[in-house]
């Protein structure tokens, strides 16, 4: 929650002195403007203040409108100025909004989200997709929702608070005061291809113990269960029904997921945008096997192999994206890949740390990449592993490579770091002392 000090200030133009000196006299408002707003629209602020162009107001009403804005929870500071215009006055609101607005969220509200938002929008013109999480705003909104939805039971009444959503993002959350139940167990029906012994352990480790929210639970199904079916060519598997019943052994919920496995699909055509003449090459690089079960995990692994192959030629920013097209008639999955190679990077220079004056020149001679050559991001670690496998250093300890990528000039400088092995415990037999690094 935000705690704030609000200020109200009235700025009088010289031409408005008569207005200030005639507290009981009403004056017409010809125009209304807003300045200082960052997130809110001027129309929202004007509607919230309640003084519109064409209205006739007294000074006391102006002060009341300013206090209304100051106490609504959206502003840290509110001031107004008015000047003569067309036998009336032009009013300007000068506002400073609360520093942070948060996305708004709703959980377990007994109404459609669109209807809940409509209630709050009608109640407060300032309401939007993001709101301040000030106590004034949260209290006003929860009171209006409880009134409009006729929520009288203490555990059903809506409470507003700053909370985290399933992704860990801060949101202004409105939900009943009762605690959300957690997932006690997950079971399945309709499964034939995969057994319950295949499915239950995955969900037990991923979902049991979590607060049950259906959208987040479906995300877990897509992450844990869907890939198992797609690896077997069942690319149209669905989870049309989730039944939740109270658990007898605790206060949680037992969930039962209905699975519609669908049919098995084969891998169809592989197309690479702009590379049609090299399709056979890409089939080999990606390891794609047309006509076999469409294992979408293997397809994505093939996409990564294509991307890695392009990067090995110096295109470090390369991205390969794939789009699947399901052909219902032929029962195949066709794949269209798009290659965005980006700029080509060249090797610039090599730095070596941790070697003595004798060893460093020898390692430089072994380094196989010349300045100006396309940079292969896999080569530095390959080189270090080769040194270890060939036994170039008997007491070689930790090694690592650091690539300093210049994305403006498309060059890469590589630093190789060497460390000797830890001291040998004198109480243990040393098989081969070897020279120090």
C-alpha positions as CSV (number, residue, x, y, z in Angstrom):
1,X,0.0,0.0,0.0
2,X,1.1,3.6,-0.6
3,X,1.0,6.1,2.2
4,X,0.9,9.6,0.8
5,X,0.6,13.3,1.8
6,X,-1.8,15.0,-0.6
7,X,-1.8,18.7,-1.2
8,X,-4.5,21.0,-2.6
9,X,-3.6,24.4,-3.9
10,X,-5.7,27.1,-5.7
11,X,-4.0,29.4,-8.1
12,X,-5.8,32.6,-8.9
13,X,-5.2,34.6,-12.0
14,X,-5.5,38.3,-11.7
15,X,-8.7,38.2,-13.8
16,X,-10.3,35.8,-11.4
17,X,-10.2,37.9,-8.3
18,X,-14.0,38.7,-8.7
19,X,-14.6,34.9,-8.5
20,X,-12.7,34.6,-5.3
21,X,-14.5,37.6,-3.8
22,X,-18.0,36.4,-4.6
23,X,-18.2,33.1,-2.7
24,X,-22.0,32.8,-3.2
25,X,-22.1,33.8,-6.9
26,X,-22.1,31.1,-9.5
27,X,-20.0,31.4,-12.6
28,X,-20.1,29.5,-15.9
29,X,-17.2,27.1,-16.8
30,X,-16.4,27.5,-20.5
31,X,-13.5,25.0,-20.7
32,X,-11.7,22.4,-18.6
33,X,-8.1,21.2,-19.1
34,X,-5.7,18.8,-17.2
35,X,-2.0,19.0,-16.9
36,X,0.6,16.8,-15.2
37,X,-1.2,13.5,-16.0
38,X,1.0,10.5,-17.1
39,X,-1.2,7.5,-17.1
40,X,-4.7,8.8,-16.7
41,X,-6.6,10.5,-19.6
42,X,-7.7,14.1,-19.2
43,X,-11.3,13.0,-19.7
44,X,-11.1,10.6,-16.8
45,X,-9.8,13.3,-14.4
46,X,-12.4,15.8,-15.6
47,X,-15.2,13.2,-15.1
48,X,-13.9,12.3,-11.7
49,X,-13.8,15.9,-10.5
50,X,-17.4,16.3,-11.8
51,X,-17.1,19.9,-13.2
52,X,-17.7,19.8,-16.9
53,X,-17.6,22.5,-19.6
54,X,-21.0,24.3,-19.6
55,X,-21.7,23.8,-15.9
56,X,-22.1,26.7,-13.5
57,X,-20.2,26.5,-10.2
58,X,-19.5,28.4,-7.1
59,X,-16.0,28.7,-5.5
60,X,-17.1,26.3,-2.7
61,X,-17.9,23.7,-5.4
62,X,-14.5,24.1,-6.9
63,X,-12.9,23.4,-3.5
64,X,-15.1,20.4,-3.0
65,X,-14.1,18.9,-6.4
66,X,-10.4,19.4,-5.5
67,X,-10.9,17.6,-2.2
68,X,-12.7,14.8,-4.0
69,X,-9.7,14.2,-6.2
70,X,-7.3,14.5,-3.3
71,X,-9.0,11.8,-1.3
72,X,-9.7,9.3,-4.1
73,X,-6.3,7.6,-3.8
74,X,-5.1,8.4,-7.3
75,X,-3.2,11.6,-6.7
76,X,-0.3,12.9,-4.6
77,X,-1.1,16.5,-5.4
78,X,-4.0,18.4,-6.9
79,X,-4.3,22.1,-7.7
80,X,-6.5,24.2,-9.9
81,X,-6.3,27.5,-11.8
82,X,-9.0,29.4,-13.5
83,X,-9.0,32.3,-15.9
84,X,-11.6,34.5,-17.6
85,X,-12.9,33.2,-20.9
86,X,-16.0,34.1,-22.9
87,X,-17.9,35.7,-20.0
88,X,-17.0,32.7,-17.9
89,X,-13.9,30.8,-16.8
90,X,-11.5,28.3,-18.1
91,X,-10.5,25.8,-15.5
92,X,-7.2,23.9,-15.4
93,X,-6.5,20.9,-13.1
94,X,-2.8,20.5,-12.2
95,X,-2.3,17.0,-10.9
96,X,0.5,14.7,-9.7
97,X,-0.5,11.1,-9.9
98,X,0.5,8.4,-7.4
99,X,3.9,7.1,-8.6
100,X,3.1,3.5,-9.2
101,X,0.1,1.9,-10.9
102,X,-0.4,-1.9,-10.9
103,X,-2.2,-4.3,-13.2
104,X,-5.6,-5.3,-11.7
105,X,-6.5,-8.9,-11.0
106,X,-9.6,-10.8,-9.9
107,X,-9.8,-14.3,-8.4
108,X,-12.9,-16.3,-7.4
109,X,-15.3,-13.3,-7.9
110,X,-18.8,-14.6,-8.4
111,X,-19.3,-12.7,-11.7
112,X,-17.7,-12.5,-15.1
113,X,-14.5,-10.4,-15.2
114,X,-15.9,-8.2,-17.9
115,X,-19.0,-7.5,-15.7
116,X,-16.8,-6.8,-12.6
117,X,-14.7,-4.3,-14.6
118,X,-17.9,-2.6,-15.9
119,X,-19.1,-2.2,-12.3
120,X,-15.9,-0.4,-11.3
121,X,-15.8,1.7,-14.5
122,X,-19.3,3.0,-13.9
123,X,-18.4,3.6,-10.2
124,X,-15.2,5.5,-10.9
125,X,-14.2,7.1,-14.2
126,X,-10.5,6.8,-13.1
127,X,-10.7,3.0,-13.2
128,X,-8.6,1.3,-15.9
129,X,-6.4,-1.8,-16.5
130,X,-3.9,-0.4,-14.0
131,X,-4.7,1.3,-10.7
132,X,-2.8,2.6,-7.6
133,X,-2.7,0.1,-4.8
134,X,-3.4,2.8,-2.2
135,X,-5.7,2.0,0.7
136,X,-8.2,4.6,-0.5
137,X,-8.6,3.0,-3.9
138,X,-8.6,-0.6,-2.7
139,X,-11.2,0.2,0.0
140,X,-13.5,2.1,-2.3
141,X,-13.4,-0.6,-4.9
142,X,-13.9,-3.6,-2.6
143,X,-16.8,-1.7,-0.9
144,X,-18.5,-1.1,-4.3
145,X,-18.0,-4.7,-5.4
146,X,-19.5,-6.1,-2.2
147,X,-22.5,-3.8,-2.6
148,X,-23.0,-4.4,-6.3
149,X,-22.6,-8.2,-6.1
150,X,-24.6,-8.4,-2.8
151,X,-21.8,-10.2,-1.0
152,X,-22.8,-10.4,2.7
153,X,-21.1,-13.5,4.0
154,X,-17.8,-12.4,5.7
155,X,-15.8,-15.1,3.9
156,X,-17.3,-14.3,0.5
157,X,-16.8,-10.5,0.7
158,X,-14.2,-9.2,-1.6
159,X,-10.9,-7.8,-0.3
160,X,-8.5,-5.7,-2.3
161,X,-4.8,-5.9,-1.6
162,X,-1.4,-5.7,-3.3
163,X,-0.4,-9.3,-4.1
164,X,1.6,-11.4,-6.5
165,X,0.1,-13.3,-9.4
166,X,1.1,-16.8,-10.6
167,X,4.1,-15.3,-12.5
168,X,5.3,-13.5,-9.4
169,X,4.2,-10.0,-10.7
170,X,2.7,-7.5,-8.3
171,X,-0.9,-6.8,-9.0
172,X,-3.8,-5.0,-7.3
173,X,-5.8,-8.2,-6.5
174,X,-9.5,-8.5,-5.6
175,X,-10.6,-11.8,-4.3
176,X,-12.8,-13.2,-1.4
177,X,-11.4,-13.1,2.1
178,X,-11.5,-16.9,2.3
179,X,-8.2,-18.7,1.6
180,X,-7.9,-20.4,-1.8
181,X,-7.7,-24.2,-1.5
182,X,-4.5,-26.0,-2.5
183,X,-4.2,-29.1,-4.8
184,X,-4.2,-32.3,-2.8
185,X,-4.1,-34.8,-5.7
186,X,-4.4,-35.0,-9.5
187,X,-5.9,-37.9,-11.4
188,X,-6.9,-38.5,-15.0
189,X,-9.6,-40.1,-17.1
190,X,-9.8,-40.8,-20.8
191,X,-6.1,-41.7,-21.1
192,X,-5.2,-44.8,-23.2
193,X,-1.8,-44.0,-24.7
194,X,-0.2,-43.1,-21.4
195,X,-0.9,-44.9,-18.1
196,X,-1.8,-43.3,-14.8
197,X,1.7,-44.3,-13.6
198,X,3.1,-42.1,-16.4
199,X,0.9,-39.2,-15.6
200,X,0.4,-39.0,-11.9
201,X,4.0,-38.6,-10.8
202,X,4.5,-35.6,-13.1
203,X,1.6,-33.7,-11.7
204,X,2.4,-34.8,-8.1
205,X,5.7,-33.1,-8.3
206,X,4.6,-30.0,-10.3
207,X,1.1,-29.2,-8.9
208,X,0.3,-30.8,-5.6
209,X,0.5,-28.3,-2.8
210,X,0.0,-25.3,-5.0
211,X,-3.0,-23.0,-4.7
212,X,-5.6,-24.1,-7.2
213,X,-6.2,-21.6,-10.0
214,X,-7.5,-23.1,-13.1
215,X,-5.6,-21.0,-15.7
216,X,-2.3,-21.7,-13.9
217,X,-3.1,-25.4,-13.5
218,X,-3.8,-25.6,-17.2
219,X,-0.4,-24.0,-17.9
220,X,1.1,-26.9,-15.8
221,X,-0.8,-29.4,-17.9
222,X,0.6,-27.8,-21.1
223,X,4.2,-27.9,-19.7
224,X,4.2,-31.4,-18.2
225,X,1.6,-33.5,-19.9
226,X,1.1,-32.1,-23.4
227,X,4.8,-32.7,-24.5
228,X,4.5,-36.4,-23.6
229,X,1.6,-36.7,-26.1
230,X,3.2,-34.6,-28.7
231,X,6.3,-36.8,-28.5
232,X,4.0,-39.6,-29.7
233,X,2.4,-37.6,-32.5
234,X,-0.8,-36.7,-30.6
235,X,-0.6,-33.0,-31.4
236,X,-4.3,-32.3,-30.8
237,X,-4.5,-33.6,-27.3
238,X,-6.9,-31.6,-25.1
239,X,-8.0,-31.3,-21.5
240,X,-11.6,-30.3,-21.9
241,X,-12.7,-30.9,-18.3
242,X,-11.2,-30.4,-14.8
243,X,-13.3,-31.6,-11.9
244,X,-12.5,-30.4,-8.4
245,X,-13.8,-32.1,-5.3
246,X,-13.0,-31.5,-1.6
247,X,-10.3,-33.8,-0.3
248,X,-11.4,-35.9,2.7
249,X,-8.0,-36.1,4.3
250,X,-7.3,-32.3,4.2
251,X,-8.7,-28.9,3.2
252,X,-7.4,-29.2,-0.3
253,X,-8.9,-30.3,-3.6
254,X,-8.7,-33.5,-5.5
255,X,-8.6,-32.7,-9.2
256,X,-9.6,-35.1,-12.0
257,X,-8.5,-34.1,-15.6
258,X,-10.3,-35.5,-18.6
259,X,-8.0,-36.2,-21.5
260,X,-9.0,-36.4,-25.1
261,X,-5.9,-37.8,-26.7
262,X,-6.8,-37.4,-30.4
263,X,-5.2,-39.2,-33.3
264,X,-1.6,-39.8,-34.2
265,X,-0.1,-37.5,-36.8
266,X,3.0,-38.1,-39.0
267,X,5.7,-35.5,-39.8
268,X,4.9,-34.1,-43.2
269,X,6.7,-31.5,-45.3
270,X,9.6,-29.5,-44.0
271,X,9.9,-26.1,-45.6
272,X,12.5,-23.4,-45.0
273,X,11.6,-19.9,-46.0
274,X,14.0,-18.6,-48.7
275,X,16.1,-21.8,-48.6
276,X,14.0,-24.1,-50.7
277,X,17.0,-25.2,-52.8
278,X,18.7,-26.4,-49.6
279,X,15.8,-28.3,-48.0
280,X,17.7,-31.6,-48.1
281,X,20.7,-30.0,-46.3
282,X,18.4,-28.7,-43.6
283,X,16.7,-32.1,-43.2
284,X,20.1,-33.6,-42.5
285,X,21.2,-30.8,-40.1
286,X,17.9,-31.0,-38.2
287,X,17.7,-34.7,-38.3
288,X,14.1,-34.5,-39.5
289,X,12.5,-37.8,-40.6
290,X,9.5,-37.2,-42.8
291,X,6.7,-39.8,-42.7
292,X,7.4,-41.0,-39.2
293,X,5.4,-40.2,-36.0
294,X,5.5,-36.4,-35.5
295,X,7.6,-36.2,-32.3
296,X,7.3,-32.5,-31.7
297,X,10.1,-32.6,-29.1
298,X,12.4,-33.9,-31.8
299,X,11.2,-31.3,-34.2
300,X,12.0,-28.6,-31.8
301,X,15.4,-30.2,-31.2
302,X,15.9,-30.1,-34.9
303,X,15.1,-26.4,-35.0
304,X,17.8,-25.8,-32.3
305,X,20.3,-27.8,-34.3
306,X,19.6,-25.6,-37.4
307,X,20.0,-22.5,-35.2
308,X,23.3,-23.8,-33.8
309,X,24.6,-24.6,-37.3
310,X,24.0,-21.1,-38.4
311,X,25.7,-19.6,-35.3
312,X,28.8,-21.8,-35.9
313,X,29.3,-19.8,-39.1
314,X,29.5,-16.5,-37.3
315,X,25.9,-15.5,-37.1
316,X,25.6,-15.3,-33.3
317,X,22.2,-13.6,-33.3
318,X,20.6,-16.2,-35.5
319,X,17.0,-17.2,-34.7
320,X,15.1,-20.1,-36.3
321,X,11.4,-20.1,-35.7
322,X,9.0,-22.9,-36.6
323,X,5.3,-22.8,-37.4
324,X,3.3,-26.1,-37.5
325,X,0.4,-26.6,-39.8
326,X,-1.8,-29.6,-39.0
327,X,-3.3,-31.3,-42.1
328,X,-6.5,-33.0,-40.9
329,X,-7.1,-34.9,-44.2
330,X,-3.6,-36.3,-44.5
331,X,-3.1,-36.6,-40.7
332,X,0.3,-34.9,-41.0
333,X,2.1,-32.0,-39.4
334,X,3.9,-29.8,-41.9
335,X,6.6,-27.5,-40.6
336,X,7.6,-24.1,-42.0
337,X,10.9,-22.7,-40.6
338,X,12.0,-19.1,-40.9
339,X,15.7,-18.2,-40.6
340,X,16.7,-14.8,-39.3
341,X,20.5,-15.0,-39.5
342,X,21.3,-11.4,-38.4
343,X,24.8,-10.0,-38.8
344,X,28.0,-12.0,-39.2
345,X,30.6,-11.8,-36.4
346,X,34.4,-12.1,-36.8
347,X,37.0,-13.2,-34.4
348,X,39.0,-10.2,-33.2
349,X,41.7,-11.2,-30.6
350,X,42.7,-13.8,-28.0
351,X,43.7,-13.1,-24.4
352,X,45.1,-15.7,-22.1
353,X,45.2,-15.5,-18.3
354,X,46.8,-17.9,-15.8
355,X,49.7,-19.2,-17.9
356,X,53.5,-18.5,-17.6
357,X,55.7,-17.0,-20.2
358,X,56.6,-20.4,-21.6
359,X,53.1,-22.0,-21.8
360,X,51.2,-19.0,-23.2
361,X,53.0,-18.8,-26.6
362,X,52.5,-22.6,-27.0
363,X,48.8,-22.3,-26.4
364,X,48.5,-19.4,-28.9
365,X,50.1,-21.5,-31.6
366,X,47.5,-24.3,-30.9
367,X,44.6,-21.8,-31.2
368,X,43.2,-22.4,-34.6
369,X,41.2,-19.3,-35.4
370,X,42.7,-16.3,-37.2
371,X,41.6,-12.7,-36.7
372,X,38.9,-11.8,-39.2
373,X,37.6,-15.3,-39.5
374,X,33.9,-16.0,-38.8
375,X,33.5,-16.7,-35.1
376,X,32.2,-20.0,-33.9
377,X,30.8,-19.6,-30.4
378,X,31.4,-23.3,-29.7
379,X,35.1,-23.2,-30.5
380,X,36.6,-21.8,-27.3
381,X,35.2,-24.5,-25.1
382,X,36.0,-27.1,-27.7
383,X,39.6,-25.9,-27.6
384,X,39.9,-26.0,-23.8
385,X,38.4,-29.5,-23.7
386,X,40.9,-30.6,-26.4
387,X,43.8,-29.3,-24.3
388,X,42.6,-31.4,-21.4
389,X,42.0,-34.5,-23.4
390,X,45.4,-34.3,-25.0
391,X,47.1,-34.0,-21.6
392,X,48.9,-30.8,-22.5
393,X,49.0,-29.8,-18.8
394,X,49.4,-32.5,-16.2
395,X,47.9,-30.5,-13.3
396,X,45.2,-28.6,-15.2
397,X,42.5,-27.3,-12.9
398,X,39.5,-25.1,-13.7
399,X,39.4,-23.5,-17.1
400,X,36.9,-21.2,-18.7
401,X,36.4,-19.1,-21.8
402,X,34.9,-15.6,-21.9
403,X,33.6,-14.1,-25.1
404,X,33.4,-10.4,-25.2
405,X,30.9,-9.7,-28.0
406,X,30.9,-6.3,-29.7
407,X,27.4,-6.1,-31.2
408,X,28.1,-2.7,-32.9
409,X,31.2,-3.7,-34.8
410,X,30.2,-7.5,-34.9
411,X,33.5,-8.7,-33.5
412,X,34.4,-11.1,-30.7
413,X,37.4,-11.0,-28.3
414,X,38.0,-14.3,-26.4
415,X,39.7,-14.7,-23.0
416,X,40.9,-18.1,-21.9
417,X,41.4,-18.5,-18.2
418,X,43.6,-21.3,-16.8
419,X,44.0,-22.4,-13.2
420,X,46.2,-25.1,-11.8
421,X,44.8,-28.1,-9.9
422,X,44.3,-27.8,-6.1
423,X,47.3,-28.7,-3.9
424,X,47.6,-32.5,-3.4
425,X,46.8,-33.9,0.0
426,X,50.2,-35.3,1.3
427,X,48.3,-38.1,3.0
428,X,47.0,-39.4,-0.3
429,X,49.0,-41.1,-3.1
430,X,49.7,-38.8,-6.0
431,X,49.8,-40.9,-9.2
432,X,51.5,-38.4,-11.4
433,X,52.9,-35.1,-10.1
434,X,53.5,-33.4,-13.4
435,X,54.7,-29.9,-14.0
436,X,53.0,-26.8,-12.6
437,X,51.1,-24.5,-14.9
